[in-house]
């Protein structure tokens, strides 16, 4: 994970938590509004978070 993706992941988690955002589309729109030139990092961060959440539900 690049530093830019990690930065967006941290921002995504904080924004979702503090604004109580539950929908990915809403979160992505807020991230794009705040960081308009970071679409690739935003998408990669959302994908990383989704993969993490999915892995929590799977036994090894």
Phi, psi and omega per residue, in radians:
X1 nan 2.268 3.130
X2 -1.321 2.876 3.103
X3 -1.076 -0.660 3.129
X4 -1.134 -0.716 3.109
X5 -1.176 -0.735 3.118
X6 -1.069 -0.717 3.104
X7 -1.050 -0.757 3.122
X8 -1.206 -0.633 3.095
X9 -1.093 -0.798 3.111
X10 -1.077 -0.757 3.108
X11 -1.102 -0.738 -3.132
X12 -1.074 -0.803 -3.140
X13 -1.087 -0.796 -3.123
X14 -1.144 -0.769 3.135
X15 -1.116 -0.806 3.133
X16 -1.046 -0.727 -3.112
X17 -1.193 -0.919 -3.018
X18 -1.289 -0.499 3.115
X19 -1.746 0.045 3.133
X20 0.915 0.822 3.112
X21 -1.452 2.276 -3.091
X22 -1.964 -0.247 -3.087
X23 -1.890 2.368 -3.135
X24 -1.071 -0.703 -3.121
X25 -1.099 -0.678 3.111
X26 -1.179 -0.752 3.127
X27 -1.112 -0.788 -3.134
X28 -1.071 -0.742 3.127
X29 -1.067 -0.707 3.122
X30 -1.172 -0.714 3.100
X31 -1.119 -0.746 3.120
X32 -1.130 -0.653 3.100
X33 -1.090 -0.732 -3.106
X34 -1.398 -0.555 -3.072
X35 -2.279 1.244 -2.967
X36 -1.114 -0.389 -3.095
X37 -1.773 0.318 -3.025
X38 -2.130 0.582 -3.061
X39 -0.964 -0.761 -3.108
X40 -1.142 -0.779 3.101
X41 -1.102 -0.688 3.126
X42 -1.088 -0.846 -3.131
X43 -1.103 -0.719 3.127
X44 -1.160 -0.650 3.120
X45 -1.170 -0.758 3.115
X46 -1.106 -0.716 3.099
X47 -1.111 -0.742 3.117
X48 -1.081 -0.743 3.136
X49 -1.150 -0.744 3.122
X50 -1.080 -0.751 3.109
X51 -1.100 -0.699 3.105
X52 -1.092 -0.835 -3.130
X53 -1.087 -0.694 3.130
X54 -1.148 -0.669 -3.110
X55 -1.207 -0.422 3.137
X56 -1.152 -0.481 -3.094
X57 -1.583 -0.011 -3.067
X58 -1.918 2.157 3.036
X59 -1.273 2.591 3.138
X60 -1.363 nan nan
